[in-house]
Amino acid sequence: MSNDSLKLYRAKRNFAVTPEPAEGGTTRGGSLAFVIQKHWASRLHYDFRLELDGTMKSWAVPKGPSYDPHDKRMAVQVEDHPVAYNQFEGVIPEGQYGAGKVVIWDEGTWTPLEDAHEGYRDGMLKFELHGHKMHGRWALIRIKGRGEKQVPWLLIKEKDAFVRPAAEFSLVDEMPDSVVPLRSRAASTARAPARKSRGKPSADIPGDIPGEKAALPLKLQPQLAALVDKVPANAAEWSYELKFDGYRLLARVEGKAVQLFTRNGHDWTHKLAHLVGAIQALKLDSGWLDGEIVVLDDKGVPDFQALQNAFDSSRTAGIVYYLFDAPFLNGRDLRKEPLETRRTILHELLARPPAALRFSESFDARPQDLLASACRMGLEGLIGKRRDAPYVMRRADTWIKLKCARRQEFVIAGYTDPQGTRSGFGSLLLAVHDEQGKLNYAGNVGTGFDEKTLLGLKKRLDALAARKSPLSGPTELDRTAHWVEPGLLAEVSFGEWTRTGRIRHAVFHGLRADKPAKAIVRERPKEAPSMAARPLGPSMPKVTHPERVIDASTGLTKLDLVRFYGLVAPLLLVHLKARPVSLVRAPAGVQGELFFQKHLEGRMPGVKPLDQALDPAHPAYLEVPNAQAVLSAAQMNVVEFHTWNAVKSAIDKPDRMTFDLDPGEGVTWKSMQKAAHLVRVLLKELGLVSFVKTSGGKGLHVVVPLKKQHDWETVKSFSQAIVQHLARTIPQLFVARSGPKNRVGKIFPDYLRNGFGATTAAAWSARARPGLGVSIPLTWDEVDEVRGGAQWSIANVHERLDRGNDPWKGYAPQGLGKAMKLLDFTG
């Protein structure tokens, strides 16, 4: 590494203060590393770094990357960083260059598509990324600056299978978190002392993996995928892998004893000695691994015929084992764990795999695009799996098959004679079983054979010769057919099924030996699994009129609002949980007419009516219990979420007291900050701990958590007494009466929010006013640093997500008895 290349980097930093590395770091062997760090400095941005010539070439990307080629993201070139910086995640202290929090948002390797040095020098660098979030082809293009100190570039997505329109998908919004937890298990294992297990070294997986302790079963039935007709509606709940054109294989591991079984339970250990050795090299204590074996052609595409030939010739050393699941591992039954958990552990196990073992990668692109790319490459299709699904030992719709062409196995019932110069046979007569177990004719296949296959297969057919047809009925080829015992299976692709149950345009791909003939039936695609009854989670629903501007002052759209709520839903739900919620809707935007909604009207999936018995005098109030409800409300133009000061299980006893510091005309923000501290001081003198948040508008909210002891009237009257005390004690700042005329130059700590049925905007709710500010929890130490009640909006809320609800740690119910006595409150 050149000392000069890091001279500027070191000159900007005091390494006695900052935890950033001064130099060092190792490369990934022959691979070039990339990292993207999410950096909350003076402004949130993304630091994009590519390894080249022993350092990390670096760019600051303010908006982060986009999978839409139309989004040309500004990327400002900054000083080179050491390779060791790839591992930096932490906080750069105040007063240091780039002060703020840094997380590793994505990491992986990159491959130049052209000469990297020439492209970097000429300002046209094209490359491919292989990360957790970043995939496919990208370009960095240097542009002409306008006298800036730092050179401007553009980061642009190249057109490929990973392209996603910005209106459908925002990478930085929908994948906001650090990727370090994906490797944290492996890191913790490396730090932990080696386990003592029969004197053998441990595999590179965590010693405290989840799941129940369980003895390793002798047999395991694999989970099978259901064939479906289309991609499920909610793609975010699914992950997609390539459908390999091979044989399913399960590996049972107990110490050095490794057994390999087909999906039908046949032991193939003796056929695949090189895979046994590869699995032994993983040094597992015990486990069951699930995957598929293939032979790859010179383009890296699975070749089923080559796999068949490998077994026929007993030359199996070129067979590769792609692993995609781990139902049992090191004494733990992982079948009840979510798919993502099992695959994370398996990915760590295969961090440095032997050459014959591969991890079956999943892809984040749109499944429709993935399927199209798979078909263009000549692959069989995709396998989709629900991310939260357990492993079940049967066929289930939590695993689905999406095929490029119609393709399945058929029982060979007979053959015809060859014509002309052809050897062996003319065509194979194919069949499938019906529901009664009868073998029905399904047509014939005469293409897809080479000379070697024709002659080899003819010998096997002769050995199975039968005197009569095994079929349940006659065929049009009965007079010329030669019948065989129904034991051989043919893998065949075809165009369609006819109304008479025959296949058209059939092509032979090979024989199968991993399934019983009795299991072969006509595969009929099911309707894709419905997501309607499942929680949506914090992912995007279909947004109608996404381009509609909801705030003319900023140009923010309905899509921006829905994405915002998808981002903050987990934080917002903490404050909505089990409470009656009122909604503020803005169908014409925040400058138009607003509608305050307390009861369920129209369709909002996930939003539920509460028991009307809570308030018999009114229709049922609303509850927003999950992320699906939050997002469906946003899709229906809801901007604000307001909550009661009580939960549904104790609706007559408030569990908090709220003061909305409402400034009158002429009140400065400095006065607002002073007022909030004074309210806190009084509450503290009364023995009450309070919490603070921005209102998302002009003010601040002070919240006091309560034990559910007093009724609404008592709590409201006591809060009024507190405000009256403030107004008497500091009349130059506080007023105890509402109304604009009473508040000129003063602040009204609105205690009316503490009455039955009154509501306050929840933390993490947006506000239906120009700018679309957001109510954000603060620590009391932060109050003097905040520049206004709407400092954070739906446009810059990313800058606050790392703090989340942490400022309200210690939020706990407290009694009012002592405070009432100190204030001489009699009720």
PyMOL commands that set and color helices and strands:
alter all, ss='L'
color gray80, all
select helices_A, chain A and resi 4-11+83-87+116-122+171-174+181-191+235-237+269-271+273-280+304-312+339-349+367-376+451-463+517-519+558-576+612-614+627-635+648-650+669-685+712-729+752-754+780-782+798-801+806-808+817-822
alter helices_A, ss='H'
color red, helices_A
select strands_A, chain A and resi 32-40+44-52+55-61+73-82+90-92+100-112+124-131+135-142+152-157+212-213+224-227+238-242+247-254+257-262+286-294+320-329+332-333+357-359+362-363+381-386+395-403+406-415+428-433+439-445+482-483+489-494+496-497+503-504+507-512+549-551+556-557+581-585+595-597+608-609+622-623+638-643+656-663+691-694+700-705+747-750+760-761+777-778
alter strands_A, ss='S'
color yellow, strands_A
deselect
rebuild
show_as cartoon
